[in-house]
Amino acid sequence: MRIELLQKHGPLPLRATICAALIGVGVGTLGAAFRALVEILVETVHEGAQRLNDIPPATFLFWGLFLLACLGGGFFLALVSGLVRRFAPEAAGSGVQEVEAVLAGQRRLRPLRVLVTKFFGGVVALGSGLALGREGPTIQMGAALAWPLGKFFSKKGKEEREFEQLSFGAGAAAGLAAAFNAPLSGLLLMLEEMRGRFNFSSHSLQFVMLATFISDISVRLWLGDGHILAVDGYQAPALRQLPSYFFLGTICGVLGALFNWVLLFTREKLKPRRRLLFWGGLWGVSLPIQFLLVPDLVGDGYLLANEAIGGQFAYPLLSVLLLGRFCFILAGYSTGVPGGVFAPLVSLGMLLGALWHSLFELESSALALAVAGIGGLFSASIAAPITGIVLAIELTGELEASVSLLTCALGAMMVTRLLGTVGLYESLGRDLPSLPSLDGSSSLSSVGSSAAQE
């Protein structure tokens, strides 16, 4: 079903304006709270690791605290994963595929369960240092928060469900804007990733634009202004340097296809409990080790990427760090806890660009290649090149990177088409866990046999 609401031109109706504004305020405030709590917990864990480092390693106290940290890490990951599996299985992982399935009428919506599970589970998972991103949780939480608002402001009758779905999608876009201070990327995510569900008119575009704009403003009022990945000294590459960006894009295409394949393989071949025992146990033991030895390797990876751009690592170590991040992202997502892949792909793309520069000693700067790597890897894995390009620009604030980003994304998309790679969320949407039956009041839409299975 395609949404064809608000087809008239002219100013946005008052009820739609109020609804979009409330969605923006609500999602922005929720996203700011989520980001703040995750950052507080991450800082607390880092401080604990630093204090443990100050204890002589040959003492009983050191090994006792280290063992306690390992057991605690494994316990909390198991607790969060078990909570998700039993209380709200649709809150596992990123959640973007769940949003798309609801819009397609293939899934039922349980907004309260999603909000509670995604918020608290995501805070624990991301705050513990898992190599996951906050954008997936905020996208799904934004959609779940927007749905009751859309239901409240919708007119009874023919347009009711369409208005609810438009509000639901606008909440998802506002969620991405809140996660990255990236309102244009939020809007483009709907246009590109969810393009089959919306027939955008002037009014519907105004509705989503207003929601994402106010969400971004709300986050900035709470947390301050600025770019997530502010970089200094960026210089746009000359035209003669663009072939190196295209070839970097082809490598991004191969890495993105491999990333998708391995992630889907682990999900298909390992049952949820086995994935939890294997990956949860691995993370429970390895997280304290990572915090002690390579603390920059955990979390979103932005600090590690910035250090790589600054030339602090030679290419052998960069290769090891890239492989380590690749494995840790897959391991973190496979635990089934709430967390997205946008931010990890951003840091992975930056590391790949820095490695490309280090290997071939290219004339282009490591910074320029790292920024291009964001768009290339995002295009290869998510199959949303326009969103990836704009997201890289909004994250870094470097509009001059547009040509190199487009060149790298083009190379990545050509390779993924040759390999037959499907977008990650489209692939994940084919293997969604079944949900228990609900009454009609809790369902956004129920269409076809897929809805009947829930």
C-alpha positions in Angstrom: 0.0 0.0 0.0 1.3 3.4 -0.9 0.6 6.4 1.2 -1.0 9.2 -0.8 -2.1 11.5 2.0 -2.1 15.3 1.8 -2.1 15.6 -2.0 -3.2 19.3 -2.1 -0.7 22.1 -2.5 -0.5 25.1 -0.2 0.2 25.5 3.5 0.2 22.4 5.7 -3.1 22.0 7.6 -3.1 23.1 11.2 -3.7 19.7 12.7 -0.8 18.2 10.6 1.5 21.1 11.6 0.8 20.6 15.3 1.3 16.8 15.0 4.6 17.2 13.1 5.9 19.7 15.6 5.0 17.5 18.6 6.7 14.6 16.9 9.8 16.6 16.4 9.9 17.8 20.0 9.1 14.4 21.5 11.6 12.5 19.3 14.3 15.1 19.7 13.9 15.1 23.5 13.9 11.3 23.7 16.9 11.1 21.4 18.8 13.6 23.5 18.1 11.7 26.7 19.2 8.5 25.1 22.4 10.0 23.8 23.2 11.6 27.2 22.6 8.4 29.2 24.8 6.3 26.8 27.6 8.9 27.0 27.4 8.9 30.9 27.6 5.1 31.1 30.5 5.0 28.5 32.5 7.5 30.5 31.8 5.6 33.7 33.0 2.3 32.2 36.1 4.1 30.8 36.9 5.6 34.2 36.5 2.1 35.8 39.0 0.7 33.3 41.5 3.4 33.9 41.3 2.8 37.7 41.8 -0.9 37.1 44.9 -0.1 35.0 46.3 1.8 37.9 46.3 -1.4 40.0 49.5 -3.6 39.7 48.5 -6.5 37.4 50.3 -9.1 39.7 48.0 -8.5 42.6 45.0 -10.5 43.7 42.8 -7.3 43.7 43.5 -6.8 40.0 42.5 -10.3 38.9 39.5 -10.3 41.2 38.2 -7.1 39.8 39.0 -8.2 36.3 37.0 -11.5 36.8 34.2 -9.5 38.3 34.1 -7.2 35.2 34.0 -10.2 32.8 31.2 -11.9 34.7 29.3 -8.6 35.0 29.7 -7.8 31.3 28.4 -11.3 30.2 25.5 -11.1 32.8 24.2 -7.7 31.6 24.4 -8.6 28.0 22.6 -11.9 28.6 20.0 -9.9 30.7 19.3 -7.4 28.0 19.2 -10.0 25.2 16.8 -12.2 27.3 14.6 -9.1 28.0 14.4 -8.3 24.3 13.7 -11.9 23.2 10.9 -12.4 25.7 9.4 -9.0 26.1 9.8 -7.3 22.6 11.7 -9.4 20.0 11.0 -6.6 17.5 13.3 -4.3 19.5 16.4 -6.5 18.7 19.2 -5.1 16.6 18.7 -1.9 14.6 15.0 -1.8 14.2 15.0 -0.1 10.8 13.8 -3.3 9.1 10.9 -3.4 11.7 9.8 0.1 10.8 9.8 -0.8 7.1 7.8 -4.0 7.8 5.2 -2.0 9.8 4.8 0.5 6.9 4.4 -2.4 4.5 1.6 -3.9 6.6 3.6 -7.0 7.5 4.1 -6.4 11.2 2.1 -5.3 14.1 3.2 -2.4 16.2 3.6 -2.5 20.0 4.8 1.0 20.7 5.1 0.9 24.5 7.1 -2.3 24.5 9.4 -1.1 21.8 10.0 2.2 23.6 10.8 0.7 27.0 12.9 -2.2 25.7 14.7 -0.2 23.1 15.5 2.7 25.4 16.8 0.8 28.5 18.2 -2.1 26.6 20.0 0.3 24.2 21.5 2.3 27.0 22.9 -0.8 28.7 24.2 -2.3 25.4 25.8 0.9 24.0 27.0 2.1 27.3 28.8 -1.1 27.9 31.0 -0.5 24.9 29.4 -2.7 22.2 30.5 -1.7 18.7 26.9 -0.6 17.8 25.3 2.7 17.0 22.5 4.8 18.5 20.7 5.6 15.3 18.9 2.3 15.0 17.3 2.6 18.4 16.4 6.3 17.9 14.8 5.6 14.5 12.6 2.8 15.9 11.8 4.7 19.1 11.0 7.8 17.1 8.5 5.9 15.0 6.9 4.2 18.0 6.6 7.6 19.8 5.1 9.2 16.7 2.4 6.6 16.1 0.1 7.5 19.0 0.4 11.2 18.1 -0.6 10.4 14.5 -3.5 8.4 15.8 -4.6 11.2 18.1 -4.5 13.9 15.3 -5.9 11.8 12.5 -9.4 12.2 11.2 -11.7 9.3 11.5 -12.5 7.7 8.2 -10.6 7.0 5.0 -7.4 9.0 5.8 -6.9 7.8 9.3 -4.5 4.9 8.7 -2.6 6.9 6.0 -2.1 9.8 8.5 -0.9 7.3 11.2 1.6 5.8 8.8 2.9 9.1 7.6 3.4 10.1 11.3 5.1 6.8 11.9 7.5 7.3 9.1 8.1 11.0 10.1 9.0 9.8 13.6 11.6 7.4 12.1 13.1 10.2 10.1 13.2 12.5 13.1 14.9 9.7 15.0 17.9 9.7 12.6 18.0 13.5 12.8 18.2 13.2 16.6 20.9 10.5 16.5 23.3 12.4 14.3 22.2 16.0 14.2 21.4 15.2 10.6 17.9 16.4 9.5 18.5 16.1 5.8 19.7 12.5 6.2 16.5 11.7 8.1 14.3 13.1 5.3 16.4 11.2 2.7 16.1 8.0 4.6 12.4 8.1 4.0 12.7 9.0 0.4 15.4 6.4 -0.4 15.2 3.5 2.0 11.4 3.6 2.4 10.6 4.9 -1.0 8.1 2.1 -1.9 5.7 3.1 1.0 5.2 6.8 0.3 4.0 8.9 -2.5 5.3 12.3 -1.4 3.2 15.4 -2.1 4.0 18.9 -1.1 2.1 18.5 2.1 3.6 15.2 3.1 7.1 16.5 2.4 6.4 19.6 4.6 5.1 17.3 7.3 8.3 15.2 7.4 10.6 18.2 7.0 9.0 19.9 9.9 9.3 16.9 12.2 13.0 16.3 11.3 13.8 20.0 11.6 12.3 20.4 15.1 13.8 17.1 16.2 17.3 18.4 15.3 16.7 21.7 17.0 15.4 20.0 20.1 18.6 17.9 20.4 20.8 20.9 19.8 19.0 22.8 22.6 19.5 19.9 25.0 23.0 18.8 24.1 24.6 21.8 22.3 25.4 22.6 18.7 28.1 21.2 16.5 28.9 18.3 14.1 29.3 14.8 15.4 32.5 14.3 13.5 33.9 17.8 13.3 37.2 17.7 11.2 39.7 20.4 10.6 41.9 21.0 7.6 39.8 19.3 5.0 40.9 19.9 1.4 38.8 18.9 -1.6 40.8 16.5 -3.9 41.7 17.7 -7.4 40.0 16.1 -10.4 43.1 14.0 -11.2 42.8 12.4 -7.8 39.2 11.2 -8.3 40.2 7.7 -9.8 41.7 6.8 -6.4 38.3 7.6 -4.8 36.5 5.4 -7.4 38.9 2.5 -6.6 38.4 3.1 -2.9 34.6 2.8 -3.6 35.1 -0.6 -5.3 36.9 -1.8 -2.1 34.0 -0.4 -0.1 31.7 -2.4 -2.3 33.5 -5.6 -1.6 33.8 -5.0 2.2 30.1 -3.9 2.4 29.0 -7.0 0.6 31.1 -9.2 2.9 29.8 -7.4 5.9 26.2 -8.1 4.9 26.9 -11.7 4.0 28.6 -12.5 7.3 26.0 -10.8 9.4 23.1 -12.6 7.7 25.0 -15.9 7.8 25.5 -15.8 11.5 21.8 -14.9 12.0 20.6 -17.7 9.8 23.0 -20.5 10.9 22.9 -19.8 14.7 19.7 -20.0 16.7 19.1 -16.9 19.0 20.1 -18.7 22.2 23.3 -20.1 20.6 24.1 -16.6 19.3 23.6 -15.2 22.7 25.8 -17.8 24.4 28.5 -17.5 21.8 28.7 -13.8 21.2 27.5 -12.7 24.6 30.1 -14.9 26.3 32.8 -13.5 23.9 31.8 -10.0 24.6 31.6 -10.6 28.4 35.2 -11.7 28.4 36.6 -9.5 25.7 35.1 -6.1 26.7 37.3 -5.7 29.9 40.3 -6.8 27.9 39.5 -4.2 25.2 39.0 -1.4 27.7 42.3 -2.3 29.3 44.4 -2.7 26.1 42.7 -0.9 23.3 39.9 1.2 24.7 39.4 3.1 21.4 38.4 -0.2 19.8 35.1 -0.4 21.6 32.0 1.8 21.2 31.2 3.8 18.1 34.8 3.9 17.0 34.9 7.7 16.2 38.0 8.3 18.3 39.8 5.5 16.8 39.0 6.7 13.3 40.2 10.2 14.1 43.5 8.8 15.4 43.9 6.8 12.2 43.3 9.9 10.1 46.0 11.7 12.1 48.5 9.2 11.0 49.1 7.6 14.4 49.0 4.1 13.0 51.1 2.4 10.3 49.3 0.3 7.8 50.0 -3.1 9.5 48.3 -1.9 12.7 45.6 -0.2 10.7 44.8 -3.5 9.0 44.5 -5.2 12.3 42.3 -2.5 13.7 40.0 -2.6 10.7 39.7 -6.4 11.0 39.0 -6.0 14.7 36.3 -3.4 14.3 34.8 -5.5 11.5 34.5 -8.6 13.8 33.4 -6.6 16.8 30.6 -4.9 14.9 29.3 -8.3 13.7 29.7 -9.8 17.1 27.8 -6.9 18.8 24.9 -7.0 16.4 24.6 -10.8 16.6 24.0 -10.7 20.4 20.5 -9.5 19.6 20.6 -6.4 21.9 19.3 -3.1 20.7 21.8 -1.2 18.5 22.3 0.0 15.0 25.0 -0.3 12.3 25.0 3.3 10.9 27.7 4.6 13.3 29.9 1.5 13.2 29.8 1.6 9.4 30.8 5.3 9.5 33.9 4.5 11.7 34.7 1.4 9.6 34.5 3.5 6.4 36.8 6.1 7.8 39.3 3.4 8.9 39.2 1.9 5.4 39.9 5.3 3.8 42.9 5.9 6.2 44.2 2.4 5.4 43.9 3.1 1.6 45.9 6.3 2.1 48.6 4.5 4.2 49.0 1.6 1.8 49.4 3.6 -1.4 50.7 6.9 -0.1 48.3 8.8 -2.2 48.4 12.5 -2.9 45.0 12.9 -1.4 44.9 13.4 2.4 43.9 10.6 4.7 41.1 12.9 6.0 39.5 13.3 2.5 39.7 9.5 1.8 38.3 8.7 5.2 35.3 11.0 4.6 34.7 9.4 1.2 34.9 6.0 2.8 31.8 6.8 4.9 29.7 7.3 1.8 31.2 4.4 0.0 30.7 1.8 2.7 27.3 3.1 3.6 26.2 2.9 0.0 27.6 -0.7 -0.3 25.9 -2.1 2.8 22.7 -0.1 3.2 22.2 0.5 -0.5 21.2 4.1 0.1 23.9 6.1 -1.6 22.2 9.5 -1.4 21.5 9.2 2.3 25.1 8.0 2.8 26.6 11.0 1.0 24.4 13.6 2.8 25.0 11.9 6.1 28.8 12.1 5.7 28.5 15.8 4.9 26.2 16.5 7.9 28.4 14.5 10.2 31.6 16.3 9.2 30.3 19.6 8.0 32.4 19.4 4.8 30.3 20.3 1.8 33.4 20.3 -0.3 33.5 16.5 0.0 30.4 16.0 -2.2 32.3 15.2 -5.4 34.7 12.7 -3.8 31.8 11.1 -1.9 29.8 10.7 -5.1 32.8 9.2 -6.9 33.4 6.7 -4.0 29.7 5.8 -3.7 29.5 5.2 -7.5 32.3 2.7 -7.3 30.7 1.0 -4.4 27.3 0.7 -6.0 28.7 -0.7 -9.2 30.5 -3.5 -7.3 27.5 -4.3 -5.2 25.3 -4.5 -8.3 27.8 -6.9 -9.9 27.9 -9.0 -6.8 24.1 -9.0 -6.5 24.2 -7.5 -3.0 20.9 -6.5 -1.5 20.6 -3.7 1.0 21.1 -4.8 4.6 17.7 -3.8 5.9 15.9 -5.4 3.0 17.7 -8.7 3.7 17.1 -8.5 7.5 13.4 -7.8 6.8 13.0 -11.2 5.3 13.9 -13.0 8.5 11.9 -11.1 11.2 11.0 -13.0 14.4 7.3 -13.8 14.8 5.3 -11.8 17.3 2.4 -13.0 19.5 -1.1 -12.2 18.4 -2.4 -8.8 19.5 -5.9 -7.3 19.3 -6.6 -4.8 16.6 -6.1 -1.7 18.9 -2.4 -2.4 19.0 -1.9 -2.8 15.3 -0.9 -0.1 12.9 -1.8 -2.2 9.9 -2.4 -5.8 9.1 -2.3 -6.8 5.5 -1.9 -10.2 3.9 -0.6 -13.4 5.2 2.5 -11.8 6.9 0.2 -10.0 9.3 -1.8 -13.1 9.9 1.3 -14.8 11.1 1.8 -12.3 13.9 
